[in-house]
Amino acid sequence: MDRSDVMRAVKGRDTTPERLVRGLLREIAPGYRLCRRDLPGAPDIAYIGRKKAIFVHGCFWHGHDCKRGARLPKTNAEYWSRKIAGNRERDEKILALYAAQRWSVLTIWECETRDRQKLAARLEDFLRG
């Protein structure tokens, strides 16, 4: 399997971290909507009435500062650094759009989904506030 086959297999939605977050939210606060294309950046999870959006980001794809996010492929490194920098820039613009519309946004990183209790507490705090 070459790199293009691997990249083609990467899912854009319903990823394992997203499903884990949704499972926790079903217990905490059901009633969310998925991938609302009418909202900036099509958040992974949205509570329309509460004006709250949740993005579940892959550490590599969005350039998180964790171990996985900081690692770039050795081949075609220039392409990947431009790609990830573009993703980060787009993410910042999307957050600014939500701020202008007075929405609250929570970004959950893939690496943060490993500690379910901490993640559940973070989701509860976000939805309570």
SVG drawing of the C-alpha trace seen along z (x, -y; Angstrom):
<svg xmlns="http://www.w3.org/2000/svg" viewBox="-32 -40 45 42">
<polyline fill="none" stroke="black" stroke-width="0.4" points="0.0,0.0 1.5,-3.3 1.1,-6.7 -1.8,-7.8 -3.7,-4.7 -3.0,-5.3 -4.1,-9.0 -7.3,-8.1 -8.3,-5.7 -8.2,-8.6 -11.8,-9.4 -13.1,-12.9 -15.9,-12.1 -17.0,-9.4 -13.5,-8.9 -12.7,-7.0 -12.1,-10.1 -15.3,-11.7 -17.3,-8.6 -15.8,-8.5 -16.7,-12.2 -20.3,-11.6 -20.6,-8.6 -19.7,-10.8 -22.1,-13.5 -25.0,-11.1 -24.7,-10.5 -24.0,-14.2 -26.2,-16.2 -28.0,-14.5 -29.6,-16.6 -26.5,-17.6 -26.3,-17.8 -23.5,-16.4 -21.4,-18.1 -23.6,-21.2 -22.5,-22.4 -24.4,-25.7 -22.0,-26.6 -18.4,-27.8 -16.0,-24.9 -18.9,-22.4 -18.2,-21.5 -18.2,-17.9 -20.8,-18.5 -23.1,-21.5 -25.7,-22.5 -27.6,-25.1 -29.8,-26.5 -26.9,-26.8 -24.7,-28.3 -21.9,-25.8 -19.7,-24.0 -17.2,-21.2 -14.4,-20.4 -12.5,-17.1 -9.2,-17.6 -6.6,-15.0 -3.3,-16.0 -1.3,-15.5 -3.7,-17.1 -4.2,-20.3 -0.6,-20.7 -1.2,-20.1 1.9,-20.6 1.8,-17.0 4.2,-14.3 2.0,-13.0 1.2,-16.5 4.8,-17.7 6.0,-14.8 6.2,-15.5 6.7,-12.8 10.3,-12.6 9.2,-12.4 7.7,-15.5 8.2,-17.5 7.8,-20.9 4.4,-19.9 3.2,-18.6 4.5,-21.7 2.6,-24.0 -0.5,-21.8 -0.6,-21.7 0.2,-25.4 -2.7,-26.1 -5.0,-23.9 -4.0,-25.8 -4.6,-29.2 -8.0,-28.0 -8.9,-26.8 -8.0,-30.3 -10.2,-32.0 -13.1,-29.7 -12.7,-30.4 -12.8,-34.1 -16.1,-33.7 -17.6,-31.9 -16.4,-34.6 -18.0,-37.3 -21.3,-35.3 -20.9,-34.9 -20.7,-31.1 -18.6,-29.1 -16.2,-26.7 -14.4,-23.7 -11.5,-22.1 -10.8,-18.5 -7.5,-17.1 -7.2,-13.4 -4.6,-12.9 -7.0,-14.2 -9.5,-11.4 -7.3,-8.9 -8.3,-10.0 -12.1,-9.5 -12.8,-10.9 -10.8,-14.1 -12.5,-14.5 -16.0,-14.0 -15.3,-16.7 -14.1,-19.1 -17.2,-18.5 -19.5,-19.0 -17.7,-22.3 -18.0,-23.5 -21.7,-22.7 -22.5,-24.1 -20.8,-27.5"/>
</svg>
